[in-house]
Amino acid sequence: MFDFLLSETQKEFRSEIRDLVRWVPRQLVLDMDADRVRFPREFLEEAGRRHLLGCRYPEHLGGRAMDWVTTCMALEEVGTLGYIFACIFGVGAELVCDAIVLHGTEDQCRRYVAPLLAGELCAAECLTEPRGGSDFFGATTTAVDRGDYFVVNGQKRFIVGAEGADFFLVYARTDVSASGDPRDALTCFVIERGPGVRVEYLYGLMGCRGGGTGRLAFHDVEVPRENVIGSVGGARKVFDTMMIPERLGTAAMTIGAAAPALDVATGYTTRRKAFGRVINEFEGVSFQVAEAATLLDASRAFVYATARAVDAGLDPKATRRMVSETKKFVTESCQTAADHAMQVMGGIGYTNVFPVERTLRDLRLASIWTGTSEVMSLITAHEWYREHPSRLATSARDSEADAAEAEAAEKVFE
């Protein structure tokens, strides 16, 4: 029902993405969930061969010079394969590429972005550490300046692609003084897999398996100065722009991952009979399906509206609120929709006879990674209160005055 928002070019691109989705072998989906495949490199290679990775980026780097609306549509379609496929698709071709394209040099784009979009290299982002995730500026991984290179030591945790990626976007502390502003203490680097870079632990995950998620350790890794993204001490600028692909991209892919659960449940409830009737004739069933459908459609509307705002170059602080609202609302709504899908299927939905149980396991990650729901609420509240004076100044009327006793002396605030 949202096709009216897409141009013919975008619809054609969607057809190409759907061809990729159809190409993925069923056995790969099953093997990844069973942890028999730790990283689906062949999937990214095929996506690159088809020229489907990073559609927002310039054509000379291998992109298609498209926009965020198209990107969200693509991530949703890839998500129908399973949440981990969209995670892998987006981490390299959106998160890592964004940092390098927006803040890096032409040489860095040539060395890393172009081969990544061609499917020749795979990348991962390294932000979370064992002692903190949401506390970005509290990172303890260090990078000591040695002139032509930096020596990096530390650990990064919950890294999708720790097993499988060829290079990593790593945030490390270059200013270790206690008196310095922590917001100016971090630097962003590209670190290639090599001596001193080790996967020290692979996680046994509830869902989203097969993405090579692990803990990376850096032991005296020598990183050339030309691998600094942006400026030394300038990681904050990189981080701020990365929040759009991290959070808006997460919202879009979550819709794609949730939608199949509702489709499966809809098909099941139109065939399953109880008490002599097809169960979708019972309001206790059909109303839950309707609620799930409403949540997914509302989520799409939120994602597309926010994508349009980003494409239009809306004020970054306003965009920050919209992205945060979108991420929280969509991820939580999609989890609820998948839960409704399982509920109407009853006991069989809890088995691996249907894929709904896998969907529900996978989606639990959505409101945790790339910023928890609580962090999204914190950002939304901060920006909402910050915007309040300007909203009042531009409002058509003073609504507080439209009360019968508005002038009474009963408004006590202290």
C-alpha positions in Angstrom: 0.0 0.0 0.0 3.0 2.3 0.1 4.0 1.9 -3.5 2.6 5.4 -4.2 5.6 6.8 -2.4 8.1 5.1 -4.8 9.1 6.2 -8.3 9.3 3.8 -11.1 13.1 3.7 -10.7 12.7 2.8 -7.1 10.2 0.0 -7.9 12.7 -1.4 -10.5 15.4 -1.4 -7.9 13.0 -3.2 -5.5 12.5 -5.9 -8.1 16.3 -6.3 -8.2 16.4 -6.6 -4.5 13.6 -9.2 -4.5 15.5 -11.2 -7.1 18.4 -11.3 -4.7 16.1 -12.4 -1.9 14.8 -15.2 -4.1 18.3 -16.3 -5.0 19.3 -17.1 -1.4 19.2 -20.8 -0.8 16.7 -22.0 1.9 19.6 -24.1 3.3 21.7 -21.1 4.0 18.9 -19.5 6.1 18.6 -22.7 8.1 22.4 -23.2 8.4 22.9 -19.7 9.7 20.2 -20.1 12.4 21.8 -23.4 13.4 25.2 -21.7 13.6 26.5 -24.1 10.9 27.4 -21.0 8.8 29.1 -18.3 10.8 29.2 -15.6 8.2 27.4 -15.6 4.8 30.1 -14.1 2.7 28.7 -15.5 -0.5 25.5 -13.5 0.1 27.4 -10.2 0.2 29.5 -11.2 -2.8 26.3 -11.9 -4.8 24.7 -8.6 -3.6 27.8 -6.8 -4.8 28.0 -8.6 -8.1 24.4 -7.5 -8.7 25.3 -3.9 -7.8 22.8 -3.8 -4.9 25.0 -2.7 -2.0 25.0 1.0 -0.9 22.5 2.4 -3.3 22.9 5.9 -1.8 26.6 6.3 -2.7 28.1 7.9 -5.8 28.2 5.9 -8.9 32.0 6.2 -9.3 32.3 4.2 -6.0 29.8 1.5 -7.1 26.6 3.0 -5.7 23.6 4.3 -7.6 23.3 7.9 -6.2 19.8 7.1 -4.8 18.3 8.3 -1.5 17.3 7.2 2.0 13.7 6.3 0.9 15.2 3.8 -1.5 17.6 2.5 1.1 14.9 1.9 3.6 12.8 0.1 1.0 15.9 -2.1 0.1 16.6 -2.9 3.8 13.0 -3.8 4.4 13.1 -6.2 1.4 16.4 -7.8 2.5 15.0 -8.2 6.0 12.3 -10.6 4.8 15.1 -13.2 4.5 15.7 -12.9 8.2 16.9 -10.1 10.4 20.6 -11.1 10.4 20.7 -10.8 6.6 19.6 -7.2 6.7 22.1 -6.6 9.6 25.0 -7.9 7.5 23.8 -6.1 4.4 23.5 -2.8 6.3 26.5 -2.8 8.6 29.0 -2.8 5.8 27.2 -1.1 2.9 25.5 1.6 5.0 27.2 2.1 8.4 30.9 1.7 7.5 30.5 3.2 4.0 28.7 6.3 5.5 31.6 7.0 7.8 34.2 6.8 5.0 32.2 8.6 2.3 31.1 11.5 4.6 34.3 11.9 6.6 37.1 10.1 4.8 39.4 10.8 1.9 39.1 9.9 -1.8 41.9 7.5 -1.3 40.0 5.8 1.6 36.9 5.6 -0.5 38.9 4.0 -3.4 40.6 1.5 -1.1 37.7 0.5 1.1 34.3 1.7 -0.2 34.5 0.7 -3.8 35.6 -2.9 -3.2 33.1 -3.2 -0.3 30.2 -2.1 -2.6 31.5 -4.6 -5.2 31.3 -7.4 -2.7 35.0 -7.9 -2.8 35.6 -6.9 0.8 33.4 -7.1 3.9 33.4 -4.7 6.8 32.2 -4.4 10.4 31.7 -1.5 12.9 33.4 -1.7 16.3 31.7 0.6 18.9 30.5 -1.4 21.9 33.0 -2.5 24.5 32.9 -5.1 27.3 32.5 -2.3 29.9 30.0 -0.1 28.0 27.7 0.1 25.0 25.5 3.2 25.3 28.4 5.1 27.0 30.1 5.8 23.7 32.5 8.4 25.1 33.5 6.1 27.9 35.4 3.8 25.4 38.7 2.5 26.8 40.3 1.1 23.6 43.4 3.3 23.1 45.3 4.4 20.1 48.8 5.8 20.9 50.2 8.2 18.3 53.6 7.1 17.0 53.9 9.6 14.2 53.3 7.7 11.0 51.1 5.2 12.8 49.0 4.5 15.9 49.3 1.5 18.2 45.8 0.3 19.1 45.0 -1.9 22.2 41.6 -2.8 23.5 38.5 -4.9 22.9 35.2 -4.4 21.1 32.1 -6.5 21.9 29.0 -7.8 20.1 30.6 -7.0 16.7 28.5 -8.3 13.8 31.1 -9.6 11.3 33.8 -10.0 13.9 34.2 -13.4 12.2 34.2 -12.7 8.5 34.9 -9.0 7.9 38.1 -7.9 6.2 38.3 -4.6 7.9 36.8 -2.8 10.8 35.6 0.8 11.6 37.0 1.2 15.1 36.6 4.0 17.7 39.6 4.4 20.0 40.8 6.9 22.6 43.7 9.1 21.4 43.5 11.5 24.3 43.8 9.6 27.6 44.2 12.6 29.9 41.6 12.9 32.6 41.2 16.6 32.2 40.3 16.5 28.5 36.8 16.8 27.1 35.8 13.1 26.5 33.8 14.3 23.4 37.1 15.2 21.8 39.1 12.2 23.0 38.1 9.6 20.5 39.3 9.0 16.9 37.8 6.8 14.2 40.0 4.4 12.3 39.9 1.8 9.6 41.7 -1.3 10.9 42.4 -4.2 8.5 42.3 -7.8 9.8 45.8 -8.8 10.3 48.5 -9.2 13.0 47.2 -8.3 16.4 43.5 -8.5 15.5 41.9 -11.5 17.0 38.4 -12.9 17.5 38.5 -14.0 21.1 34.9 -15.1 21.5 31.9 -15.9 19.4 28.6 -15.4 21.0 25.8 -18.0 21.3 22.9 -15.8 20.4 19.2 -16.2 21.1 18.6 -15.1 17.5 20.3 -13.3 14.6 22.7 -16.2 14.3 25.2 -16.7 11.5 26.5 -13.1 11.4 29.8 -13.9 13.0 29.0 -11.9 16.1 31.9 -11.9 18.5 34.4 -10.1 20.7 37.4 -8.6 18.9 40.7 -7.9 20.6 43.4 -5.5 19.4 46.9 -6.3 20.6 49.5 -3.7 19.7 47.9 -3.2 16.2 49.9 -0.7 14.1 47.4 1.4 12.1 48.8 3.8 9.5 47.9 7.5 10.0 46.2 7.5 6.6 43.6 5.2 8.1 42.2 7.9 10.4 38.6 8.7 9.4 38.1 12.5 9.6 40.5 14.0 12.1 42.4 12.9 15.2 40.0 13.5 18.1 37.1 14.0 15.6 35.2 10.7 16.2 32.2 12.6 17.6 31.4 14.1 14.1 31.6 10.6 12.6 29.5 9.1 15.4 26.8 11.8 15.1 26.2 11.1 11.4 26.4 7.4 11.9 23.3 7.5 14.1 21.1 7.9 11.0 22.1 4.8 9.2 22.4 2.8 12.4 18.9 3.7 13.7 16.8 4.5 10.7 18.3 1.5 8.9 17.6 -0.7 11.9 13.9 0.4 11.9 13.5 -0.3 8.1 15.0 -3.7 8.3 13.0 -4.6 11.4 9.7 -4.2 9.4 11.0 -6.5 6.7 11.9 -9.2 9.3 8.5 -8.9 11.0 6.3 -9.0 7.9 6.8 -12.7 7.1 5.6 -13.7 10.5 2.3 -11.8 9.9 2.0 -13.3 6.4 2.5 -16.9 7.8 0.0 -16.3 10.6 -2.5 -14.8 8.1 -2.3 -17.9 5.9 -2.5 -20.2 8.8 -5.6 -18.6 10.3 -7.4 -18.7 7.0 -6.9 -22.5 6.9 -6.9 -23.7 10.5 -10.3 -24.8 11.8 -11.7 -25.0 15.3 -15.2 -25.4 16.7 -16.3 -26.1 13.1 -15.1 -22.7 11.8 -12.0 -21.2 10.2 -10.3 -19.4 13.1 -9.9 -16.0 11.4 -13.7 -15.8 11.8 -13.2 -15.4 15.6 -12.6 -11.8 16.6 -10.0 -13.0 19.2 -7.9 -14.1 16.2 -8.7 -11.6 13.5 -8.4 -8.6 15.8 -4.8 -9.6 16.7 -4.0 -9.9 13.0 -5.5 -6.5 12.4 -3.5 -5.0 15.2 -0.3 -6.5 13.8 -1.1 -5.2 10.3 -1.8 -1.7 11.7 1.5 -1.7 13.6 3.5 -2.7 10.6 1.8 -0.1 8.4 2.3 2.6 11.0 5.9 1.6 11.2 6.3 1.9 7.4 4.7 5.4 7.5 7.1 6.4 10.3 10.2 5.1 8.4 9.3 6.7 5.1 8.4 10.0 6.7 11.7 10.1 8.5 13.6 9.0 5.4 12.0 11.9 3.5 13.1 14.3 6.3 16.7 13.1 6.1 16.7 13.3 2.3 15.2 16.8 2.5 18.1 18.0 4.7 15.9 18.8 7.7 17.6 20.4 10.7 20.0 17.7 12.1 18.6 18.1 15.6 15.0 17.7 14.4 16.2 14.7 12.4 17.8 13.3 15.5 14.5 13.3 17.3 12.6 11.8 14.4 15.2 9.0 13.9 15.1 8.2 17.6 11.3 8.1 17.7 11.2 6.0 14.6 13.7 3.4 15.9 11.9 3.0 19.2 8.4 2.9 17.9 9.2 0.6 14.9 11.3 -1.9 16.7 8.9 -2.3 19.6 5.9 -2.4 17.3 7.4 -5.1 15.1 8.1 -7.2 18.1 4.5 -6.8 19.2 3.3 -7.7 15.7 5.4 -10.9 15.6 4.2 -11.8 19.1 0.5 -11.5 17.8 1.4 -13.7 14.9 2.7 -16.4 17.2 -0.3 -16.0 19.6 -2.9 -16.6 16.9 -1.1 -19.7 15.7 -1.1 -21.2 19.1 1.3 -24.1 20.1 2.4 -24.8 16.5 3.7 -21.2 16.2 6.1 -22.0 19.1 7.8 -24.8 17.1 10.2 -24.8 14.2 7.5 -26.2 11.9 6.8 -22.5 11.1 9.5 -19.7 11.0 7.6 -17.5 13.4 9.6 -18.6 16.4 12.8 -17.6 14.6 11.4 -14.2 13.7 10.4 -13.6 17.3 13.9 -14.6 18.6 15.6 -12.4 15.9 13.5 -9.3 16.5 14.3 -9.2 20.2 17.6 -7.7 19.2 16.0 -4.7 17.4 15.2 -2.6 20.5 18.6 -3.3 22.0 21.3 -2.8 19.4 22.3 0.5 17.7 20.8 2.3 20.8 18.3 0.9 23.2 14.7 2.0 23.5 15.6 3.8 26.7 18.4 5.8 24.9 16.0 6.6 22.1 13.5 8.0 24.7 16.3 10.0 26.3 17.2 11.6 23.0 13.6 12.2 22.1 12.8 13.9 25.4 15.9 16.1 25.2 15.1 17.3 21.7 11.4 17.7 22.4 12.0 20.0 25.4 14.7 21.9 23.5 12.3 22.5 20.6 9.4 23.6 22.9 10.1 27.4 23.0 10.3 27.6 19.2 7.1 25.6 18.8 5.3 28.1 21.1 6.8 31.0 19.2 5.5 29.8 15.9 2.2 28.3 17.1 -1.0 29.8 15.7 -2.4 30.4 19.2 -1.7 30.1 22.9 -3.6 26.9 23.7 -3.0 27.2 27.4 -5.1 30.4 27.4 -8.1 28.5 26.0 -9.3 27.3 29.4 -12.3 28.8 31.2 -10.2 29.6 34.3 -7.0 30.3 32.6 -6.4 33.5 34.5 -7.0 32.0 38.0 -4.3 32.2 40.6 -4.2 28.4 40.9 -1.3 27.7 38.6 1.4 27.0 41.2 4.7 25.7 40.0 7.0 25.9 43.0 
